[in-house]
Amino acid sequence: MRRAFIVTFAIVLNLCAAATSSAQTVAAAAREDLQFWNETQVIMPTNERIDLMLFGVLRMGRDLARPVDERGGAGVAFKTNKFLTITPTWLYIAQQPTATSKNIEHRLVFNATFKFPLGKFAFTDRNLIERRLRNGRDDFTMYRNRLQIDHPASLGSFNFRVFVADEVWYDSLQNAWTRNRASAGIIKQFSPRFTAEFFYLRQNDGRARPGDAHVIGTLFKLYP
């Protein structure tokens, strides 16, 4: 009897350990993701100070297995002077961050971007205030600040700009700074009508699921 009890107890312990290990693996997988992001902007100048803008975004996630974020929207960029651009924007967003969740929301975005040169460096400070209107969930406001520094570079006759950037997020629903995004990449103007960015981004967010992400991304700007 004692031997049978010991064997049974050992089996139960092994099963509990396996279940705990499996749960930890699932939690880790849900917490972090590998993604590819693409954003395309169509920018149509109306005069020297005002541009109309159209946005389209597709993000592949769940370790690049399927689309997890699709966006479309429009905005107007007001160039108040050579240092400041203000861009009110509307976005429609459909997200499927996991196989069992789906989020639909409208975002009303106020974007104030300061840009100034210092020697060959260019500094860009982007401030976003987003009002997120969500179906079936509480609405809230997000503040995001992104500082970018870029510098010209070349490889032979291939000229481009290299940049590094960092963005912090404040969530009014949680009343806390919840997310950080650090990125680095290159900006290449291929023609007067087409500019592209290629970048790597690391996102850290301990509250969202998935919140941590490794991202390879592209941004295309078209001037028809």
C-alpha positions as CSV (number, residue, x, y, z in Angstrom):
1,M,0.0,0.0,0.0
2,R,2.8,2.4,0.9
3,R,4.6,1.6,-2.3
4,A,1.4,2.2,-4.3
5,F,0.8,5.5,-2.5
6,I,4.4,6.7,-3.3
7,V,4.1,5.7,-7.0
8,T,0.7,7.5,-7.3
9,F,2.0,10.6,-5.5
10,A,5.0,10.7,-7.9
11,I,2.7,10.5,-10.9
12,V,0.5,13.3,-9.6
13,L,3.6,15.5,-9.0
14,N,4.9,14.9,-12.5
15,L,1.5,15.7,-14.0
16,C,1.2,18.9,-12.0
17,A,4.8,19.9,-13.1
18,A,3.9,19.2,-16.7
19,A,0.7,21.2,-16.5
20,T,2.5,24.1,-14.9
21,S,5.2,24.1,-17.5
22,S,2.7,24.0,-20.3
23,A,0.7,26.9,-18.8
24,Q,3.9,28.9,-18.5
25,T,4.8,28.2,-22.1
26,V,1.3,29.3,-23.3
27,A,1.4,32.4,-21.2
28,A,4.9,33.3,-22.6
29,A,3.7,32.7,-26.2
30,A,0.6,34.9,-25.6
31,R,2.8,37.7,-24.1
32,E,5.3,38.0,-27.0
33,D,4.9,38.0,-30.8
34,L,6.9,38.3,-34.0
35,Q,5.3,40.7,-36.4
36,F,5.6,42.4,-39.8
37,W,4.1,45.9,-40.2
38,N,3.4,47.8,-43.4
39,E,1.9,51.3,-43.6
40,T,1.2,53.1,-46.9
41,Q,0.5,56.9,-46.9
42,V,-0.8,58.7,-49.9
43,I,0.0,62.4,-49.5
44,M,-1.8,65.0,-51.8
45,P,-0.7,68.6,-51.4
46,T,-3.4,71.2,-51.8
47,N,-1.1,74.2,-51.4
48,E,2.2,74.9,-49.7
49,R,0.8,74.6,-46.2
50,I,-1.9,71.9,-46.4
51,D,-1.7,68.2,-47.4
52,L,-4.6,65.7,-47.6
53,M,-3.5,62.2,-46.4
54,L,-4.9,58.7,-46.8
55,F,-3.6,55.8,-44.6
56,G,-3.6,52.0,-45.1
57,V,-2.0,49.6,-42.6
58,L,-1.6,45.8,-42.5
59,R,0.1,44.0,-39.7
60,M,1.0,40.3,-39.8
61,G,1.4,38.6,-36.4
62,R,1.1,35.4,-34.4
63,D,4.6,34.7,-35.5
64,L,3.9,36.0,-39.0
65,A,1.1,33.4,-39.5
66,R,-1.9,35.7,-40.2
67,P,-3.1,39.3,-40.3
68,V,-3.7,40.7,-36.8
69,D,-4.3,44.4,-37.5
70,E,-5.9,46.3,-40.4
71,R,-6.4,50.0,-40.5
72,G,-7.6,52.7,-42.9
73,G,-8.1,56.4,-42.4
74,A,-7.7,60.0,-43.5
75,G,-6.2,63.2,-42.2
76,V,-5.2,66.8,-43.0
77,A,-1.7,68.0,-42.4
78,F,-1.4,71.8,-41.6
79,K,2.2,73.1,-41.8
80,T,2.0,76.0,-39.4
81,N,5.6,76.9,-40.0
82,K,8.9,75.1,-41.0
83,F,9.1,73.5,-37.5
84,L,5.6,72.5,-36.6
85,T,3.0,70.3,-38.4
86,I,-0.5,69.6,-37.0
87,T,-2.4,66.6,-38.4
88,P,-5.9,65.7,-37.2
89,T,-6.7,62.2,-38.3
90,W,-9.5,59.6,-38.2
91,L,-8.7,55.9,-38.3
92,Y,-10.9,52.7,-38.5
93,I,-9.1,49.7,-36.9
94,A,-9.9,46.0,-36.9
95,Q,-7.7,43.8,-34.7
96,Q,-7.4,40.1,-34.1
97,P,-4.5,39.9,-31.6
98,T,-5.3,36.3,-30.6
99,A,-7.4,33.5,-32.1
100,T,-10.3,34.2,-29.6
101,S,-10.3,38.0,-29.5
102,K,-11.4,40.7,-32.0
103,N,-11.4,44.5,-31.5
104,I,-13.1,47.1,-33.6
105,E,-12.5,50.8,-32.9
106,H,-12.5,54.3,-34.3
107,R,-9.6,56.6,-33.3
108,L,-9.7,60.4,-33.4
109,V,-6.1,61.5,-33.4
110,F,-4.5,64.9,-32.8
111,N,-0.9,64.9,-34.0
112,A,1.6,67.7,-33.3
113,T,5.0,67.1,-34.8
114,F,8.0,69.4,-34.2
115,K,11.0,69.0,-36.5
116,F,14.3,70.9,-36.3
117,P,17.8,70.5,-37.7
118,L,21.1,70.6,-35.7
119,G,24.0,70.4,-38.1
120,K,23.5,67.3,-40.2
121,F,21.2,65.8,-37.6
122,A,17.4,66.1,-37.7
123,F,15.3,65.9,-34.6
124,T,11.6,65.0,-34.8
125,D,9.3,65.1,-31.7
126,R,5.9,63.6,-32.4
127,N,3.1,64.1,-29.9
128,L,-0.2,62.1,-30.4
129,I,-3.4,62.3,-28.4
130,E,-5.7,59.5,-29.4
131,R,-9.3,59.2,-28.4
132,R,-10.2,55.5,-28.8
133,L,-13.9,54.7,-29.4
134,R,-14.3,50.9,-28.9
135,N,-17.2,48.7,-29.7
136,G,-18.5,47.0,-26.5
137,R,-15.7,48.3,-24.3
138,D,-14.8,51.4,-22.4
139,D,-13.5,54.4,-24.5
140,F,-10.2,55.9,-23.3
141,T,-7.5,58.4,-24.3
142,M,-3.9,57.5,-25.1
143,Y,-0.9,60.0,-25.2
144,R,2.2,59.0,-27.2
145,N,5.5,60.8,-27.4
146,R,8.1,59.8,-30.0
147,L,11.5,61.3,-30.4
148,Q,13.5,60.5,-33.5
149,I,17.0,61.4,-34.6
150,D,18.2,60.9,-38.1
151,H,21.4,61.6,-40.1
152,P,22.5,61.2,-43.7
153,A,24.6,58.2,-44.8
154,S,25.6,56.5,-48.0
155,L,26.9,53.2,-49.4
156,G,28.7,54.1,-52.6
157,S,26.1,55.9,-54.7
158,F,23.2,54.7,-52.5
159,N,22.2,57.7,-50.3
160,F,19.8,57.5,-47.4
161,R,19.2,58.6,-43.8
162,V,19.7,56.4,-40.7
163,F,17.4,56.9,-37.7
164,V,16.9,55.8,-34.1
165,A,13.6,56.5,-32.2
166,D,11.9,55.9,-29.0
167,E,8.2,56.2,-28.1
168,V,6.5,56.1,-24.7
169,W,2.7,55.6,-24.1
170,Y,0.4,56.9,-21.4
171,D,-2.9,55.1,-20.9
172,S,-5.8,57.1,-19.3
173,L,-7.7,53.9,-18.6
174,Q,-4.9,52.4,-16.5
175,N,-3.6,55.8,-15.4
176,A,0.0,54.7,-16.1
177,W,2.8,54.7,-18.6
178,T,2.2,51.3,-20.2
179,R,4.3,50.8,-23.4
180,N,7.7,51.6,-24.9
181,R,8.8,51.2,-28.5
182,A,12.4,51.5,-29.6
183,S,13.2,51.4,-33.3
184,A,16.0,51.9,-35.8
185,G,16.1,51.9,-39.6
186,I,16.8,53.8,-42.8
187,I,14.8,56.4,-44.8
188,K,15.3,56.4,-48.6
189,Q,13.9,58.9,-51.1
190,F,13.7,56.9,-54.3
191,S,12.1,59.7,-56.3
192,P,10.2,63.0,-55.7
193,R,7.0,60.9,-55.5
194,F,8.2,57.9,-53.4
195,T,9.9,57.7,-50.1
196,A,10.3,54.4,-48.0
197,E,11.4,53.5,-44.5
198,F,12.7,50.1,-43.4
199,F,13.0,49.5,-39.7
200,Y,13.3,47.1,-36.8
201,L,11.1,47.9,-33.7
202,R,11.1,46.4,-30.2
203,Q,7.9,46.9,-28.2
204,N,7.6,46.3,-24.5
205,D,4.3,46.2,-22.7
206,G,3.7,44.1,-19.6
207,R,0.0,44.6,-19.5
208,A,-1.3,43.8,-23.0
209,R,-1.5,40.3,-24.5
210,P,0.5,40.0,-26.6
211,G,2.4,43.1,-25.4
212,D,6.0,42.4,-26.2
213,A,6.9,42.2,-29.9
214,H,9.8,42.0,-32.3
215,V,8.7,43.9,-35.5
216,I,10.2,44.2,-39.0
217,G,8.4,47.1,-40.7
218,T,8.1,49.3,-43.8
219,L,6.5,52.7,-44.4
220,F,5.8,53.9,-47.9
221,K,4.9,57.5,-48.7
222,L,3.4,58.2,-52.1
223,Y,3.0,61.7,-53.6
224,P,0.8,61.3,-56.6
